[in-house]
Amino acid sequence: MSESSQETKTAVRKTRVGVVISDKMNKTLVVEHVARVPHPRFNKIVKRSKKYYVHDENSEAKIGDRVRITETRPLSKLKRWTLTEVITH
């Protein structure tokens, strides 16, 4: 076998930018991500929003902050994302 076939392929982790809408839980944020996508039939741009439960180890982010989050392994029943950086306060 050649070396190239034995290399392990690491997946690129997804990242999202969103706004913190809740920080009431311990070490957890709720982040809303709004995506602007074309409608499948009419091709008009529409907004699609989704909430993500995000792990915030040091409780850095507060409500209203724009944050960057990264996909990670499951940390709890709902948390699959972790805080990468706080973009604006």
C-alpha positions in Angstrom: 0.0 0.0 0.0 1.1 3.5 -0.7 1.5 6.1 2.1 -1.3 8.3 0.7 -3.9 5.6 1.1 -3.0 5.2 4.8 -3.3 8.9 5.7 -6.2 9.7 8.0 -8.6 12.2 6.6 -9.7 14.8 9.2 -13.1 16.4 8.5 -13.3 20.2 8.3 -15.5 21.4 11.2 -18.4 23.6 10.4 -18.4 27.1 11.7 -21.3 29.6 12.1 -21.7 33.2 13.2 -24.7 34.1 15.3 -26.1 36.2 18.1 -26.4 35.1 21.7 -30.0 35.1 22.7 -29.7 33.4 26.1 -26.9 32.9 28.6 -28.9 31.8 31.6 -27.5 28.3 31.8 -24.3 27.3 33.4 -21.5 27.2 30.7 -24.1 27.1 27.9 -25.3 29.7 25.5 -28.2 29.7 23.0 -27.0 31.2 19.7 -29.3 32.1 16.8 -27.8 31.8 13.4 -29.7 33.5 10.5 -28.9 32.1 7.0 -30.0 34.0 3.9 -30.8 31.3 1.3 -32.7 31.3 -2.0 -36.2 29.9 -1.9 -36.1 26.5 -3.8 -38.9 27.4 -6.2 -39.0 31.2 -6.4 -35.3 32.0 -6.0 -36.1 35.0 -3.7 -33.7 35.3 -0.8 -35.4 34.3 2.4 -34.1 34.2 6.0 -33.8 30.8 7.8 -33.0 30.9 11.5 -31.8 28.1 13.7 -30.9 27.9 17.4 -27.7 26.2 18.6 -26.8 25.2 22.1 -23.1 26.2 22.5 -20.6 25.2 25.2 -19.0 28.3 26.8 -16.4 27.1 29.3 -15.5 30.5 30.8 -18.9 32.3 30.4 -17.3 34.9 28.1 -20.3 35.8 25.9 -23.4 37.8 27.0 -26.8 38.3 25.5 -26.5 40.3 22.2 -22.9 39.4 21.4 -22.0 38.2 17.9 -20.0 35.0 18.3 -18.3 32.4 16.1 -19.1 28.8 17.0 -17.5 25.5 15.8 -19.0 22.1 15.6 -17.6 19.5 18.0 -18.4 16.1 19.5 -21.6 15.7 21.5 -21.1 17.3 24.9 -24.7 16.7 26.2 -28.1 15.9 24.9 -28.4 19.1 22.9 -24.9 20.7 22.9 -22.8 19.9 19.7 -21.1 23.3 19.3 -18.4 25.2 21.2 -17.6 28.9 21.4 -14.6 29.9 19.2 -14.6 33.7 19.6 -16.6 36.7 20.6 -16.7 39.0 17.6 -18.5 42.0 19.1 -19.9 42.9 22.5 
